[in-house]
Amino acid sequence: MIAQHSELTLVGRSAAADALRGEIQFAARSDAKVLVTGETGVGKDLVARLIHQSSRRRLAPMATINCAGLPETLLESELFGHVRGSFTDAVRDKAGIFESAANGTVFLDEVGEMSARMQAVLLRFLETGELQRVGADRVHARVNVRVIAATNRDLMAEINAGRFREDLFYRLNVLHIHVSPLRDRRDDVPELLAHFLREFTHRHGTGPRVFADEVLARLSAHNWPGNIRQLKNVVERIVVKSTDDVIQLHDLPRDLELPRQGASTPAADETAEPPVVPALMSRMLEGRESFWSVVHAPFMDRDLTRANLTEVVSRGLERSGGNYRSLVTLFNMPQTDYKRFLTFLTSHRCHVRFQAFRSMPVRRPIVLDRRAS
């Protein structure tokens, strides 16, 4: 599923893709709120844009905000606006995206990451449509916008754990669209590969390319834990790095663990170890690359999942005996990054309890003494 120029297209002819098209068209016929769920990278943002593009609001603005990417105070300002002097950098009044997208659509990505306070503020807006800018003492305006929200979390589990408001869930979940992971619709993979290959050869001016049959078979059999976003990035890397017109097995990224031809594809299992983790650990422990470039950057770009990040931290704690300060060094970060590292893990709910690893022997990297050779 991808965007091409100003027009958006849902790529794929599997039964799941056809069903998704039907749900998008159904949602586009009304102004009801929509909750889009699915794993990271499946294309929830595209679903939201397709709904807006096909709706009667399509000539009005559509605004998108990632609720996980901003601290609470900044998120409130971005959504509702602020008045001059309400905080240090507020040098003038500013409208929020709810006001800027009046009569259009607002897409709240990663809505499950909102703090309890922001959930309450959002609920009030959904009930009244009234905007009160940060720092203001009265309602500024009343707006009419359609809200589409998305999350990769199980919100019912979050409600049971006390982390998400049940009343907000029912406000958002008028229409529900679930986007299946790519491993459950493998029939779409060849068409997606061909589409992205055309897109990136054109963008990078490399000339026409085709996948060798064995490469296409390998990529089609892959589980794609990062879903369509991962597939798209892999194709771009191949286009940039390969030189021949026919893409061969040796052109595939080394950190993409693919099943051998003839090998059975393991069933999807949420408890299985994410296949990308060993490659990440190798780059840090053997290649001496930093956590910030190997794990943090692709995680923020949504090429890695929370399961990937949690597994990386757990494997590191096994080696450090549960010591987070030693883990900072192990992952090639300066000790001054200790608080930044812990804050990052906590804010994304990936902080692993260290107590279980304290009884384990510390697994130190093997260092070869080259003087003996």
FISE-864835 format. One line per field, with one value per residue (C-alpha): residue number from 1; residue in one letter; x, y, z. Coordinates in nm, 2 decimals, m for minus. Example, Ala and Ser with C-alpha at 12.3 -4.5 7.8 and 13.67 -1.06 7.14 Angstrom:
2
k: c(1;2)
r: c(a;s)
u: c(1.23;1.37)
v: c(m0.45;m0.11)
w: c(0.78;0.71)
//
This chain:
373
k: c(1;2;3;4;5;6;7;8;9;10;11;12;13;14;15;16;17;18;19;20;21;22;23;24;25;26;27;28;29;30;31;32;33;34;35;36;37;38;39;40;41;42;43;44;45;46;47;48;49;50;51;52;53;54;55;56;57;58;59;60;61;62;63;64;65;66;67;68;69;70;71;72;73;74;75;76;77;78;79;80;81;82;83;84;85;86;87;88;89;90;91;92;93;94;95;96;97;98;99;100;101;102;103;104;105;106;107;108;109;110;111;112;113;114;115;116;117;118;119;120;121;122;123;124;125;126;127;128;129;130;131;132;133;134;135;136;137;138;139;140;141;142;143;144;145;146;147;148;149;150;151;152;153;154;155;156;157;158;159;160;161;162;163;164;165;166;167;168;169;170;171;172;173;174;175;176;177;178;179;180;181;182;183;184;185;186;187;188;189;190;191;192;193;194;195;196;197;198;199;200;201;202;203;204;205;206;207;208;209;210;211;212;213;214;215;216;217;218;219;220;221;222;223;224;225;226;227;228;229;230;231;232;233;234;235;236;237;238;239;240;241;242;243;244;245;246;247;248;249;250;251;252;253;254;255;256;257;258;259;260;261;262;263;264;265;266;267;268;269;270;271;272;273;274;275;276;277;278;279;280;281;282;283;284;285;286;287;288;289;290;291;292;293;294;295;296;297;298;299;300;301;302;303;304;305;306;307;308;309;310;311;312;313;314;315;316;317;318;319;320;321;322;323;324;325;326;327;328;329;330;331;332;333;334;335;336;337;338;339;340;341;342;343;344;345;346;347;348;349;350;351;352;353;354;355;356;357;358;359;360;361;362;363;364;365;366;367;368;369;370;371;372;373)
r: c(m;i;a;q;h;s;e;l;t;l;v;g;r;s;a;a;a;d;a;l;r;g;e;i;q;f;a;a;r;s;d;a;k;v;l;v;t;g;e;t;g;v;g;k;d;l;v;a;r;l;i;h;q;s;s;r;r;r;l;a;p;m;a;t;i;n;c;a;g;l;p;e;t;l;l;e;s;e;l;f;g;h;v;r;g;s;f;t;d;a;v;r;d;k;a;g;i;f;e;s;a;a;n;g;t;v;f;l;d;e;v;g;e;m;s;a;r;m;q;a;v;l;l;r;f;l;e;t;g;e;l;q;r;v;g;a;d;r;v;h;a;r;v;n;v;r;v;i;a;a;t;n;r;d;l;m;a;e;i;n;a;g;r;f;r;e;d;l;f;y;r;l;n;v;l;h;i;h;v;s;p;l;r;d;r;r;d;d;v;p;e;l;l;a;h;f;l;r;e;f;t;h;r;h;g;t;g;p;r;v;f;a;d;e;v;l;a;r;l;s;a;h;n;w;p;g;n;i;r;q;l;k;n;v;v;e;r;i;v;v;k;s;t;d;d;v;i;q;l;h;d;l;p;r;d;l;e;l;p;r;q;g;a;s;t;p;a;a;d;e;t;a;e;p;p;v;v;p;a;l;m;s;r;m;l;e;g;r;e;s;f;w;s;v;v;h;a;p;f;m;d;r;d;l;t;r;a;n;l;t;e;v;v;s;r;g;l;e;r;s;g;g;n;y;r;s;l;v;t;l;f;n;m;p;q;t;d;y;k;r;f;l;t;f;l;t;s;h;r;c;h;v;r;f;q;a;f;r;s;m;p;v;r;r;p;i;v;l;d;r;r;a;s)
u: c(0.00;0.16;0.12;0.22;0.25;m0.08;m0.29;m0.29;m0.32;m0.39;m0.16;m0.25;m0.51;m0.53;m0.87;m0.75;m0.66;m0.99;m1.17;m0.97;m1.07;m1.44;m1.40;m1.23;m1.51;m1.77;m1.60;m1.56;m1.93;m1.99;m1.83;m1.81;m1.49;m1.27;m1.02;m0.75;m0.55;m0.27;0.10;0.37;0.44;0.12;0.00;m0.25;m0.17;m0.24;m0.58;m0.66;m0.56;m0.76;m1.07;m1.02;m0.94;m1.27;m1.49;m1.69;m1.43;m1.16;m1.14;m1.08;m0.74;m0.62;m0.38;m0.17;0.01;0.21;0.10;0.40;0.65;0.58;0.59;0.25;0.28;0.39;0.12;m0.15;m0.02;0.00;m0.36;m0.54;m0.30;m0.17;m0.18;0.11;0.31;0.16;0.52;0.87;0.87;0.51;0.59;0.25;m0.09;m0.09;m0.38;m0.37;m0.43;m0.79;m0.86;m0.64;m0.82;m1.17;m1.43;m1.15;m0.99;m0.74;m0.54;m0.42;m0.14;m0.03;m0.32;m0.26;0.06;m0.13;m0.09;m0.39;m0.43;m0.42;m0.67;m0.91;m0.85;m0.91;m1.23;m1.37;m1.30;m1.46;m1.77;m1.81;m1.60;m1.48;m1.12;m0.94;m0.59;m0.31;m0.28;m0.63;m0.90;m1.20;m1.31;m1.16;m1.38;m1.60;m1.49;m1.62;m1.35;m1.35;m1.12;m0.94;m0.72;m0.47;m0.27;m0.06;m0.16;m0.44;m0.66;m0.88;m0.57;m0.46;m0.80;m0.78;m0.43;m0.56;m0.35;m0.63;m0.97;m1.26;m1.49;m1.23;m1.20;m1.58;m1.57;m1.30;m1.42;m1.73;m1.60;m1.31;m1.07;m0.80;m0.51;m0.36;0.02;0.20;0.28;m0.10;m0.13;0.18;0.00;0.04;0.42;0.52;0.30;0.43;0.79;0.73;0.56;0.84;1.10;0.94;0.91;1.27;1.44;1.26;1.34;1.71;1.75;1.90;1.72;1.48;1.55;1.39;1.42;1.57;1.31;1.50;1.51;1.14;1.07;1.29;1.14;0.78;0.85;0.99;0.79;0.84;0.82;0.83;0.56;0.52;0.74;1.03;0.97;0.97;1.30;1.46;1.37;1.52;1.84;1.86;1.80;2.07;2.34;2.29;2.45;2.31;1.98;1.88;1.88;2.04;2.06;2.39;2.22;1.99;2.08;2.29;2.08;1.76;1.73;1.55;1.43;1.63;1.45;1.27;1.26;0.92;0.81;0.75;0.40;0.36;0.40;0.40;0.62;0.89;1.22;1.21;1.44;1.61;1.75;2.06;2.18;2.13;2.32;2.60;2.64;2.67;2.88;3.10;3.09;3.11;2.83;2.62;2.27;2.15;2.23;2.16;1.84;1.71;1.71;1.52;1.28;1.19;1.14;0.91;1.13;1.17;0.89;0.86;0.91;1.25;1.35;1.25;1.44;1.75;1.74;1.68;1.97;2.19;2.09;2.17;2.53;2.55;2.40;2.10;2.32;2.18;2.50;2.71;2.45;2.51;2.88;2.80;2.59;2.87;2.71;2.89;2.80;2.66;2.38;2.26;1.96;1.87;1.88;1.65;1.41;1.38;1.30;1.05;0.87;0.81;0.72;1.02;1.20;1.28;1.29;1.66;1.60;1.55;1.90;2.09;2.14;2.29;2.66;2.79;2.86;3.16;3.26;3.56;3.87;4.15;4.51;4.66;5.01;5.00;4.94)
v: c(0.00;0.32;0.68;0.78;1.15;1.32;1.01;0.72;0.36;0.04;m0.22;m0.58;m0.83;m1.07;m1.14;m0.93;m0.63;m0.65;m0.66;m0.36;m0.16;m0.24;m0.12;0.20;0.28;0.21;0.44;0.71;0.73;0.87;1.12;0.86;0.84;0.55;0.35;0.18;m0.10;m0.32;m0.38;m0.12;m0.07;m0.22;0.11;0.25;0.60;0.52;0.38;0.71;0.91;0.69;0.74;1.12;1.11;0.92;1.12;1.43;1.62;1.55;1.92;2.03;1.99;1.66;1.70;1.42;1.41;1.13;1.12;0.92;1.16;1.46;1.53;1.60;1.98;2.01;1.76;1.97;2.28;2.11;1.98;2.28;2.57;2.82;3.19;3.42;3.39;3.06;2.91;3.03;3.00;3.11;3.45;3.47;3.31;2.98;2.77;2.40;2.13;2.08;2.44;2.44;2.13;2.26;2.08;1.83;1.53;1.49;1.16;1.08;0.82;0.62;0.74;0.46;0.65;0.95;1.03;1.00;1.38;1.41;1.13;1.34;1.65;1.47;1.31;1.65;1.78;1.48;1.53;1.91;2.01;2.31;2.43;2.59;2.70;2.63;2.93;3.06;3.10;3.04;2.84;2.99;2.82;2.53;2.32;2.04;1.78;1.41;1.22;0.90;0.74;0.46;0.24;m0.08;m0.15;m0.38;m0.10;m0.34;m0.48;m0.12;m0.05;m0.35;m0.24;0.11;0.28;0.38;0.53;0.31;0.61;0.74;0.40;0.39;0.75;0.66;0.31;0.39;0.22;m0.02;m0.12;m0.38;m0.40;m0.75;m0.80;m0.87;m1.23;m1.30;m1.17;m1.30;m1.30;m0.92;m0.93;m0.97;m0.68;m0.46;m0.55;m0.46;m0.14;m0.02;m0.13;0.09;0.38;0.37;0.31;0.61;0.82;0.73;0.73;0.38;0.25;m0.05;m0.34;m0.68;m0.94;m1.28;m1.55;m1.70;m1.35;m1.30;m1.64;m1.56;m1.22;m1.36;m1.62;m1.38;m1.30;m0.92;m0.84;m0.47;m0.52;m0.29;m0.02;m0.27;m0.41;m0.06;0.03;m0.30;m0.24;0.11;m0.02;m0.28;m0.03;0.21;m0.06;m0.30;m0.23;m0.50;m0.49;m0.82;m0.82;m1.14;m1.30;m1.13;m0.79;m0.86;m0.68;m0.90;m0.82;m0.95;m1.30;m1.50;m1.86;m2.09;m2.23;m2.54;m2.46;m2.44;m2.10;m2.09;m2.00;m1.65;m1.65;m1.34;m1.51;m1.61;m1.41;m1.13;m1.24;m0.90;m0.90;m1.12;m0.89;m0.58;m0.74;m0.84;m0.48;m0.34;m0.62;m0.71;m0.41;m0.16;0.05;0.27;0.18;0.52;0.44;0.06;0.05;0.40;0.55;0.26;0.23;0.60;0.54;0.25;m0.01;m0.19;m0.29;m0.27;m0.64;m0.59;m0.32;m0.51;m0.82;m0.61;m0.47;m0.81;m0.97;m0.68;m0.72;m1.09;m0.99;m0.71;m0.91;m0.67;m0.36;m0.08;0.14;m0.15;m0.19;0.17;0.09;m0.25;m0.08;0.17;0.48;0.73;0.71;1.06;0.91;0.69;0.91;0.97;0.59;0.51;0.80;0.66;0.31;0.43;0.67;0.39;0.13;m0.09;m0.07;m0.43;m0.52;m0.58;m0.80;m1.12;m1.08;m1.01;m1.38;m1.45;m1.46;m1.16;m1.27;m1.06;m1.03;m1.24;m1.02;m1.18;m1.10;m1.03;m1.02;m1.40;m1.46)
w: c(0.00;m0.11;m0.22;m0.57;m0.64;m0.52;m0.57;m0.32;m0.43;m0.25;m0.40;m0.38;m0.51;m0.23;m0.06;0.24;0.02;m0.16;0.18;0.30;m0.01;0.07;0.43;0.32;0.08;0.34;0.59;0.33;0.28;0.63;0.87;1.16;1.36;1.25;1.46;1.24;1.41;1.30;1.35;1.29;0.92;0.77;0.62;0.87;0.77;0.41;0.51;0.68;0.37;0.14;0.35;0.34;m0.04;m0.11;0.13;0.08;0.29;0.03;m0.08;0.28;0.46;0.62;0.91;1.06;1.39;1.56;1.92;2.02;1.87;2.09;2.47;2.63;2.64;2.28;2.17;2.33;2.16;1.82;1.85;2.01;1.95;2.21;2.30;2.32;2.64;2.74;2.75;2.68;2.30;2.25;2.09;1.91;1.90;1.70;1.57;1.63;1.37;1.48;1.39;1.07;0.94;1.00;0.78;0.69;0.86;1.14;1.17;1.51;1.46;1.77;1.97;2.22;2.33;2.47;2.84;3.07;3.08;2.70;2.67;2.89;2.69;2.36;2.50;2.59;2.24;2.08;2.29;2.23;1.93;2.14;2.12;2.41;2.32;2.57;2.80;2.72;2.99;2.76;2.46;2.14;1.87;1.78;1.48;1.27;1.18;1.12;1.35;1.23;1.49;1.46;1.70;1.70;2.06;2.18;2.33;2.52;2.69;2.76;2.91;3.14;3.25;3.33;3.06;2.82;2.89;2.81;2.73;2.48;2.32;2.25;2.12;1.87;1.78;1.59;1.28;1.31;1.04;1.11;0.86;0.84;0.86;0.54;0.64;0.63;0.27;0.10;m0.24;m0.23;m0.19;m0.56;m0.67;m0.39;m0.48;m0.85;m0.75;m0.53;m0.78;m1.04;m0.79;m0.67;m1.01;m1.14;m0.83;m0.83;m1.21;m1.22;m1.52;m1.54;m1.30;m1.25;m0.97;m1.05;m1.00;m0.70;m0.54;m0.59;m0.44;m0.13;m0.07;m0.12;0.15;0.40;0.72;0.69;1.06;0.97;0.72;0.41;0.55;0.59;0.24;0.09;0.26;0.15;m0.21;m0.20;m0.05;m0.32;m0.60;m0.46;m0.40;m0.69;m1.03;m1.26;m1.45;m1.29;m0.91;m0.77;m0.43;m0.35;m0.39;m0.09;0.24;0.47;0.77;0.60;0.73;0.46;0.46;0.23;m0.08;0.01;0.37;0.54;0.65;1.02;1.13;1.27;1.64;1.85;2.11;1.85;1.86;1.61;1.32;1.29;1.64;1.59;1.31;1.53;1.82;1.58;1.45;1.80;1.97;1.68;1.45;1.75;1.60;1.84;1.97;1.84;1.48;1.48;1.69;1.78;1.43;1.26;1.56;1.53;1.15;1.25;1.07;1.41;1.64;2.01;2.02;1.84;2.08;2.39;2.27;2.20;2.56;2.71;2.52;2.64;3.00;2.98;2.89;3.15;3.44;3.45;3.48;3.27;3.31;3.17;2.89;2.78;2.73;2.57;2.31;2.23;2.39;2.61;2.98;2.95;2.74;3.04;3.13;2.76;2.70;3.00;2.91;2.56;2.68;2.94;2.70;2.45;2.72;2.64;2.97;3.07;3.44;3.53;3.84;3.64;3.49;3.81;3.89;3.55;3.50;3.30;2.94;2.84;2.48;2.38;2.30;2.11;2.20;1.87;2.02;2.07;1.70)
//
